[in-house]
Amino acid sequence: MKIKLSQLKSASERKKFIEEQTQIKLNSISSVLIDTENTVKIENLVGATSIPLGIAGPLLINGENGKREVYLPLTTTEGVLVASVSRGCKAIAESEGAEVSTHHVGTTRGPVFHVKSIRESKKFYKWIKEHEKEIGSIAESTSKHIKYKKMMLRTVLPYVFIRFYFDTDDAMGMNMVTIASNILVEFIEKETGVKCLSVAGNFDIDKKPAWLNFIENRGFKAWAEVILKKSVVEKVLKVTPENFYETWLAKCIYGSIMSGSLGFNAQFANVIAALYASTGQDLAHVVEGSLGITTAKILESGDLYVSVYLPSLMVGTVGGGTKYATQREALQLLNVTHSQELVEVIAGAVLAGEISLIASQCEGTLACAHEKLAR
């Protein structure tokens, strides 16, 4: 009888099976994994992939708990990124640090229901609003870590979309909110007779670029700002505040408008992906993280003001990939226990990356840096 991959019980058996089927040796993939097979949440495990991790910083930020200095573990295949973020960190540190602030919006799940008519949609909408308190109580009964926050409803006949927001404590919480939403769907269907077509109807909106997440936010939203002293801009970044401003305006604003971009920034995704991989976040949520705005302004003093706004950061410090050994070490290195603390670090790191990359493009050294460090 022909053996199937899914029938094999251990990583070593699967590795041997794949090697025999493909005639490709998986020695490196099978040797990287340092967690035991029982702790790894993946199907048909054969090993792991290795991506270089470098340390940038230190980054000086002033958040909810005062000033702190952190080293940034950045996992990336892109040469120059660590050096670039480090330069941004240096400029921030020599300008007395970055101010950071966060706000927890909530993890969303958005079921879609099918209605038969306008009248039924109005009746359904009214029932949902009248039973919101009961809906919240049912959701919260599914886990001691979940709190119902609010909902948003929209109708495009013959469909009604509901966007639930939940507080999931220090977990990113997609599994938690999906389980809760599924229970809610069963309750709503039973009470109203209206059929749910999907527990995730893209009104969430999960792992896709969307103006809804930009405007209404998802997960956390965060801000980071710094006033870069003119002398620091010239000494560390090798440009003038005026030249930096002109490059920012042309690239992040007009260039983004011309391309129809949902991100008015230089490279949010680069830094977010590197930190997400290091700290065990869901890498697909880099999509939401790439949304946002970088702002620059020349002050009367001649100093340069730079800020970043990140409207949708889906992160956690417990659960999911944060349980793996290397990811836990990275979180310990950042000295973060709660999700809000991690978001502060991410915002500051993104600011550092924006400052350095825009300066590099303004200076005309982007290609030189990649030729020297990345080839």
SULURSUL-V693932 format. One record per residue. N is the residue number from 1. BURIAL is b if it has 16 or more other C-alpha atoms within 10 Angstrom, else e. Layout:
n:N burial:BURIAL
n:N burial:BURIAL
This chain:
n:1 burial:e
n:2 burial:e
n:3 burial:e
n:4 burial:e
n:5 burial:e
n:6 burial:e
n:7 burial:e
n:8 burial:e
n:9 burial:e
n:10 burial:e
n:11 burial:b
n:12 burial:e
n:13 burial:b
n:14 burial:b
n:15 burial:b
n:16 burial:e
n:17 burial:b
n:18 burial:b
n:19 burial:e
n:20 burial:e
n:21 burial:e
n:22 burial:e
n:23 burial:e
n:24 burial:e
n:25 burial:e
n:26 burial:e
n:27 burial:e
n:28 burial:e
n:29 burial:e
n:30 burial:b
n:31 burial:e
n:32 burial:e
n:33 burial:b
n:34 burial:e
n:35 burial:e
n:36 burial:e
n:37 burial:e
n:38 burial:e
n:39 burial:e
n:40 burial:e
n:41 burial:e
n:42 burial:e
n:43 burial:e
n:44 burial:b
n:45 burial:b
n:46 burial:b
n:47 burial:b
n:48 burial:e
n:49 burial:e
n:50 burial:e
n:51 burial:e
n:52 burial:e
n:53 burial:b
n:54 burial:b
n:55 burial:e
n:56 burial:b
n:57 burial:b
n:58 burial:b
n:59 burial:b
n:60 burial:b
n:61 burial:b
n:62 burial:b
n:63 burial:b
n:64 burial:e
n:65 burial:e
n:66 burial:e
n:67 burial:e
n:68 burial:e
n:69 burial:b
n:70 burial:b
n:71 burial:b
n:72 burial:b
n:73 burial:b
n:74 burial:b
n:75 burial:b
n:76 burial:b
n:77 burial:e
n:78 burial:e
n:79 burial:b
n:80 burial:b
n:81 burial:b
n:82 burial:b
n:83 burial:b
n:84 burial:b
n:85 burial:b
n:86 burial:b
n:87 burial:b
n:88 burial:b
n:89 burial:b
n:90 burial:b
n:91 burial:b
n:92 burial:b
n:93 burial:b
n:94 burial:e
n:95 burial:b
n:96 burial:b
n:97 burial:b
n:98 burial:b
n:99 burial:b
n:100 burial:b
n:101 burial:b
n:102 burial:b
n:103 burial:e
n:104 burial:b
n:105 burial:b
n:106 burial:b
n:107 burial:b
n:108 burial:b
n:109 burial:b
n:110 burial:b
n:111 burial:b
n:112 burial:b
n:113 burial:b
n:114 burial:b
n:115 burial:b
n:116 burial:e
n:117 burial:e
n:118 burial:e
n:119 burial:e
n:120 burial:e
n:121 burial:b
n:122 burial:e
n:123 burial:e
n:124 burial:b
n:125 burial:b
n:126 burial:e
n:127 burial:e
n:128 burial:b
n:129 burial:e
n:130 burial:e
n:131 burial:e
n:132 burial:e
n:133 burial:e
n:134 burial:e
n:135 burial:b
n:136 burial:b
n:137 burial:e
n:138 burial:b
n:139 burial:b
n:140 burial:b
n:141 burial:e
n:142 burial:b
n:143 burial:e
n:144 burial:e
n:145 burial:e
n:146 burial:b
n:147 burial:b
n:148 burial:b
n:149 burial:e
n:150 burial:b
n:151 burial:b
n:152 burial:e
n:153 burial:e
n:154 burial:e
n:155 burial:b
n:156 burial:e
n:157 burial:e
n:158 burial:e
n:159 burial:b
n:160 burial:b
n:161 burial:b
n:162 burial:b
n:163 burial:b
n:164 burial:b
n:165 burial:b
n:166 burial:b
n:167 burial:b
n:168 burial:b
n:169 burial:b
n:170 burial:b
n:171 burial:b
n:172 burial:b
n:173 burial:b
n:174 burial:b
n:175 burial:e
n:176 burial:b
n:177 burial:b
n:178 burial:b
n:179 burial:b
n:180 burial:b
n:181 burial:b
n:182 burial:b
n:183 burial:b
n:184 burial:b
n:185 burial:b
n:186 burial:e
n:187 burial:e
n:188 burial:b
n:189 burial:e
n:190 burial:e
n:191 burial:e
n:192 burial:e
n:193 burial:e
n:194 burial:b
n:195 burial:e
n:196 burial:b
n:197 burial:e
n:198 burial:e
n:199 burial:b
n:200 burial:b
n:201 burial:b
n:202 burial:b
n:203 burial:b
n:204 burial:b
n:205 burial:b
n:206 burial:b
n:207 burial:b
n:208 burial:e
n:209 burial:b
n:210 burial:b
n:211 burial:e
n:212 burial:e
n:213 burial:b
n:214 burial:b
n:215 burial:e
n:216 burial:e
n:217 burial:b
n:218 burial:b
n:219 burial:b
n:220 burial:b
n:221 burial:b
n:222 burial:b
n:223 burial:b
n:224 burial:b
n:225 burial:b
n:226 burial:b
n:227 burial:b
n:228 burial:b
n:229 burial:b
n:230 burial:b
n:231 burial:b
n:232 burial:b
n:233 burial:b
n:234 burial:e
n:235 burial:e
n:236 burial:b
n:237 burial:b
n:238 burial:e
n:239 burial:b
n:240 burial:b
n:241 burial:b
n:242 burial:e
n:243 burial:e
n:244 burial:b
n:245 burial:b
n:246 burial:e
n:247 burial:b
n:248 burial:b
n:249 burial:b
n:250 burial:e
n:251 burial:b
n:252 burial:b
n:253 burial:b
n:254 burial:e
n:255 burial:e
n:256 burial:b
n:257 burial:e
n:258 burial:e
n:259 burial:e
n:260 burial:e
n:261 burial:e
n:262 burial:b
n:263 burial:b
n:264 burial:b
n:265 burial:b
n:266 burial:b
n:267 burial:b
n:268 burial:b
n:269 burial:b
n:270 burial:b
n:271 burial:b
n:272 burial:b
n:273 burial:b
n:274 burial:b
n:275 burial:b
n:276 burial:b
n:277 burial:b
n:278 burial:b
n:279 burial:b
n:280 burial:b
n:281 burial:b
n:282 burial:b
n:283 burial:b
n:284 burial:e
n:285 burial:b
n:286 burial:b
n:287 burial:b
n:288 burial:b
n:289 burial:b
n:290 burial:b
n:291 burial:b
n:292 burial:b
n:293 burial:b
n:294 burial:b
n:295 burial:b
n:296 burial:b
n:297 burial:b
n:298 burial:b
n:299 burial:e
n:300 burial:e
n:301 burial:e
n:302 burial:e
n:303 burial:b
n:304 burial:b
n:305 burial:b
n:306 burial:b
n:307 burial:b
n:308 burial:b
n:309 burial:b
n:310 burial:b
n:311 burial:b
n:312 burial:b
n:313 burial:b
n:314 burial:b
n:315 burial:b
n:316 burial:b
n:317 burial:b
n:318 burial:b
n:319 burial:e
n:320 burial:b
n:321 burial:b
n:322 burial:b
n:323 burial:b
n:324 burial:b
n:325 burial:b
n:326 burial:b
n:327 burial:b
n:328 burial:b
n:329 burial:b
n:330 burial:b
n:331 burial:b
n:332 burial:e
n:333 burial:e
n:334 burial:b
n:335 burial:b
n:336 burial:b
n:337 burial:e
n:338 burial:e
n:339 burial:b
n:340 burial:b
n:341 burial:b
n:342 burial:b
n:343 burial:b
n:344 burial:b
n:345 burial:b
n:346 burial:b
n:347 burial:b
n:348 burial:b
n:349 burial:b
n:350 burial:b
n:351 burial:b
n:352 burial:b
n:353 burial:b
n:354 burial:b
n:355 burial:b
n:356 burial:b
n:357 burial:b
n:358 burial:b
n:359 burial:b
n:360 burial:b
n:361 burial:b
n:362 burial:b
n:363 burial:b
n:364 burial:e
n:365 burial:e
n:366 burial:b
n:367 burial:e
n:368 burial:e
n:369 burial:b
n:370 burial:e
n:371 burial:e
n:372 burial:e
n:373 burial:e
n:374 burial:e
n:375 burial:e
